[in-house]
Amino acid sequence: PDVPGQSEPAYYTAQCAWEYFHLEYNPWKFREMDGEYFAVVSRIKKSDQSQCSDQIRGIDRKCVALEEPITFSKSLSAQEATNALHCLLREFAPNLRHRFEQVMFLRYLQKRFKYFKNAVFQYDSRIPQLGSALFKQFVREALFLCEKDFECSWQTCKQVFLVSDPGGALCCLSPSQAILHPDVRRITKGDTKHRQEVQDGSTSQVALWTAYLAWTFGVPTQRVTQLLQEKEFVLTPDFAYKLLLIHERKLAHYAVVLEGETGVGKTYLLEMYELLLNEQMTRPLDLMNRFQDWIIFKMLPCESIKECRRQNPSFNAWCDESVQQLKNSRDPVTKEDLVQLWKRLLSLPSLASDSQTPGEDHPISMLRSFVQTCYADLPLRQPSTSSSSVESLLTTNTFTNAEDACQSSCQLLKEFLCTPFFRTMHRTLVHPGTSSREIEEFLQPVVEMAKLENDLEFVVFFDEVNTSSCLGLFKEIIMDKMLKGKQLPENIFFVAAINPYLDGLNQTDLCENQETAITMKTGQHVYFVHKLPFVMETIRWKYKALESRDELDAYIRQKLKLQEKAIARSTGNEDFETGVKGTFVSMLLAAQMFCKDKLHKSTVSQRDIQRVFRLVDFLCRFLPRAQEHVSSHEIFQHSFYLAIAVVYYFRLPSPESNESVCRCHFEACMTQSGAISFRTIVDKAINCVVTRRHFNIPEDIALNQALKENIFAQLACIQSAVPIGIIGVPGTSKTLSFHVLRNNLYGKQSRTALCQGLAAIDSFFYQCSEHSTANEIKEVFEKAIERQRFYKEADARTEAGETV
């Protein structure tokens, strides 16, 4: 209050929130409040604020001007803090009636109020009423996140967010300039450059969102980029926004249920979230870095090693060289390099002579102590081999000879460097056959780890929750944090994914398998799911797909950029023309929008785009063997046309069916998007591939166009590991087409040259009926998975196969 422009109510209310959480809640939940956040900063230099990336900021650190920081004036009692927060709730959140809504609102605020302890804020006096403006903005953000029927979508977002970078500067995250609040506009000085970078589809957009994720998860930006590339994850503004919101909910320690159509990326998004969470935990605990630091700063300076270095000049030089190599190596040091370095060290005559019964200052004993300390202090799983073997390595003090001692110590080091960290995220797929006992068995090891490692936060993801009849159990787990009446550890965060439930439909009709009539009546796809318990509706988020044409266009272009090198290697053409890429994007976008507009929005999803790219990758390698005398440009063109045909075109009826939407309409759409002779190229390519020269087909089987399409589609999908379902009335060659492939694909033992270059298939059959159960189908898949595992393990000796 002594500083011009600063407002007492904002500080006072923020202090109330801090005191409230500090007094009322268990310390583990908000342990990040301790330490540096509660430290009183006495003085700070401008030069100390330089450790931050050079991104556009709304509030820049250059405005630091005060000599002494702004701090809270007094400490509040528990009653004072509680009374003040009740006043805050009445004034700013009067519509939040339920206790859990109010607590969730305060938890969102608690995370944001940390910024008032930031030095960039505490030393800032240039912006008038900065504290009040930030406080009001933080309240708006928290209220927005507590809305009922919350839509988790960047396209429909009507709220500005302030994101803090590692140096404490705030970035304004806004989908539109029009929704900027006057307070935010004032403190950001109307800066719109950042907003434009967020909105466009350029590389800078991806870099900015990558930086946001890096700041949020505490992971280096380069590592986030690497994870995105390894996962082939296309980072759009909508995906990044959803990742940030999921993490916000986790920090608030409230479960969330994501509701969305199938294929919109719910599971894929959470898989990426798992990678970022695990990376956040393992980066500071990297075992190789710890071991290197231990060698340099602990082991080499010890007396026994110093004595060896004095007696052996060559060893002294080798030690100096090794230290410099570990410190300054441009290439990453591998586990094998460290094991070889350790082996070289133990082979020294002066150390080898004492290795049979090593003393406390011997490197072998020092390594054992170091490993034992790491196992005790770090969240590590059991080593890769059996725990009894590792325990024997740690407890053995006497060896038969020096070579045995060296081998035992090197084996211990290998086991230590290969030790995995605890997984912080666990996922299970729920289905109608899932029983409450299976859920308990899944949760039991997670609960045990959470109790053992109470400093870690674990995430449990239940996929397709509302397909199960155990919703009462899920309500108890997710909402009450209890399992069969027993309290679950507080450091477990639950996420669930569901498909939409169409309210108002007659559930008796669903049970009588009248989904076709209901689908026609409502114009929507029916999911055979149960309605959520009422209390779980309060934590439901609507997970929207990429719906706008511009967003889909940006998504496809980024996906093409990730796949471009692989396609170039397959076709032998390292440099595609810009026009070819543009036609590729236009056709795929037009096909996606055609099915969404003409059929139903749920008939296609981002999975279909991914399937096209997987098929293109296979066809670019396959077609040169089936089609002769074609250029690399034609191979790419034919591959892309065929991939679109398999994913979109073949699902449509022929013009003779008299349906309102048929293949001729799709062909016209492809022509408008730049395709040349789409149907002619597709038919010609299929006729070149599916011939009696390439496949051993009995003479009494007529190779009509329908059978050729079925054979080709199954061939491409099986070899690309893309799922396919063939629908038709009895007698339309559905089973026949599969048997033709099954009798021809034997790998190198196939009868034709074309089939010899394809993977063999191993088939597993199951006859479905109205009496089929989820467990029966699951058993078939488990057998197939086990067989595929066998093929992968035997790949070095025999040819691997595709399991169908």
C-alpha positions, 0 to 999 in steps of 0.5 A: 500500500505504500507503493503508488498504484498498488492496491491493498485488497488484492494483496490482502485477499491473496494472502487469505488464500495462502493462509487458508490452504496452508492451515486447512489442507494436508501439506502434501497437496501444496508442498510447493508453497514451501521453500522458495515461494515463502522465502522473503526476497530482500533484494534482486538485481536486474541481471538475475532476471536474464535466465528466460527465453526471448518470447513476446511478453505482456509484462516484461521484467525490464520494468523492475524498479523497486529497491525492496519487494512488496510483501504481505504485511501481516500473518492471519489467524485461521479464523481471519483467513476463513472469514476473508475467503467467505467474503471473497466467495460471496463477492466474486463467486456467488453462483458456486453453491456447492462445497466442492465447487468453491474449493475447486475455485480456491485451488485454481486461485491458489496456483495463480496466487503464487505469482504474487510471491514472484520477484518480477511482480514484487519489484514492479512499480511501473504499472499502476494497480498491477496487483488488483488487475492481476487479481481480477484476471486470476479470478476470471480464469478460475471462474471460467475453469469452474463452469458447468458443461465446460467445453474444452476447446480452443476454438470456442474459448472465451477466456484470456489466460496469463502464462508465466515463463521460468523467469516470472514474466507473464504471457497473454494467451488469448484466442482473440483480441476482442475478448481482452479485458480492459485490465489485461489490455492495460497491463499488456499495453495493447500488445497484439503481436503475440496473439497473432503468432498464436493464431496463425499456422506458422512454425512460430505458432508451434514453437510458442505452444511448445514453450508453454508446455515446457514452462508448465511441465518444467521440461526443457523446450528441446526435450518437449520438441523431441517427445512430440517428434518421437510420438508423431504428435501434431501440436495444434493450439487446441491440443496444447490448450487441452494439455494445459487445462488437464494439467491445471485440473491435476494441480487443483487435485480434482478429477475430470471426465472427458466426454467426446466422440470416438476418434477425437484424440482423448486417449492420444492426448493423455498418452502425450500427457503421460510422457510429459509427466514422466519426463517432468519427474525423470529429468532431475533424476537422470541416473547417468548424470548422477553417476557422472557427477558422483565419479567426478566430484566424489569418487575420483577425489577420494584418497585411494584414487588420489594415491593411485594417481600419484603412483601412476602418471599414466593413470593420472593422465587418463583420469584427467582425460576422462573427466574432460570427456564427461564434462565437455563431450559433444556426443551423448555419453552412453551407458556402455561408455560408463560401464567401460570407464568403470571397468578400466578403472577397476583393472588398475593393478593397485585397485585390482589387488585389493578388490577381493576384499574391498575396504570402505574407501575402495571404488567397489564399496563406494559404488555399492554405497552410492547405489544403495543411497539412490535406491533409498532416496529416488522413486526407482522401480526394482532393477531389470533383473530379479531383486534377489540377484541385485540384493546379492550384488549389493551385499557381497563383500568377498570375491574369489579373484579380482576378475570376479570382483570387477565383473560383479561391480560392472554388473551392478552398475549396469543394473543400476543404470537400467533401473526404470523410474516409477510410472506416474500414469496408469491406464486401463480400458473399460468395456462392458465385461469389466468387473469390479474385481478387475478394477480393484486388481488394476488399482491395487498396485497403483495404491501401494506405490502411491502410499510408498512414494507419497512425494509423487503424484500418480495419474489414473486414466479410465478409458470408456468408463460409461460402457461399464455397468460398474458406474457406482464403483467409479463414482466412489473411486473418482468422486469420493476417493474411496475403494470399497469403503477404504480411503485412497491416497490423496496423491492419485489424480483420476481422469476418465474418458466417455462417449456421449450419452444421448439423453431422452432416448428409450433405453428399452429400444437400445436393449432390443438392438433397434439402434438403426431406427434410433440413429435414423430418427435422431440423425446421430450415432448411438453409443451403447453407454450408460448415463453418468451418476449425477454427481459425476456430471459436475466434473464432465468436460466436453472434449471437442474435435477439430471442427473448423476447416482452418484447423484441420488444414493446419493439422494435415500440413503439420502431419505431412511435414512429420511424414515427408521424409519417410515418404521421400525415402519410399518413393526415392524423390527427396524433394516434392514440389510445392504444388504436389503437397498443396494438392495432397492437403486439399484432397485430404481436407476435402475428403474429411469435410465431405464425409463430415458434412454429407454423412455425419460429423462422427463418421470421420475423425483425426484417426482417419487422417492418420490412417491415410498417412500410414497407408501412403507410407506402405503403398509408396513402398509396395506399388513400385513392385506391382506397377511397372514403368512408373515415375516417383511422382506417379507412385506418390500420386497413385499411393495417395489416391488409393489411400483416400479411396480405402479410407473414404471412397470405398465406404460410400455406395455405388451410384446404382444404389440410389442413395442420396450420397454416393461415390459420384458425389465424392469424385466430384468433390475430389475434382474440385480439390485438384484431383485429376481422374480420381476414379480412373487412377484408383480403378487402374491401380487396383486392376494392376495389383489384384490379378491372377499373376500376383495372387493365386486365385482359383479359376472358378472365382470371378474377379469382379470389381467388388472382390478386387476392392475387398482384396486390395483394401484388406491387403493394404490395411493388414500390411499397414496395421490399419483396422478394417471392417467390411459390411455387406449382405450375405454372399458379397465375398466378404469372407472369400476376399479374406481367404484369398489373402490368407492363402497367398500371404506366406512371406518368402514362401509365397507362390508369387513374387509380389506376395514374397515381398509382403509379411506373412499373416497369422489368422485368428477367427471368431464367429460373432453372435448375439450371445458373444461376450466381451471376455470371449472376444478378449481371449481371442485378442490375447492369443493374437497378442501373445503370438505377435510377441513370439514373432517379435522375439523370434525376428532375429531367426525367422520372418516376423508375421502380421497377426490378423 
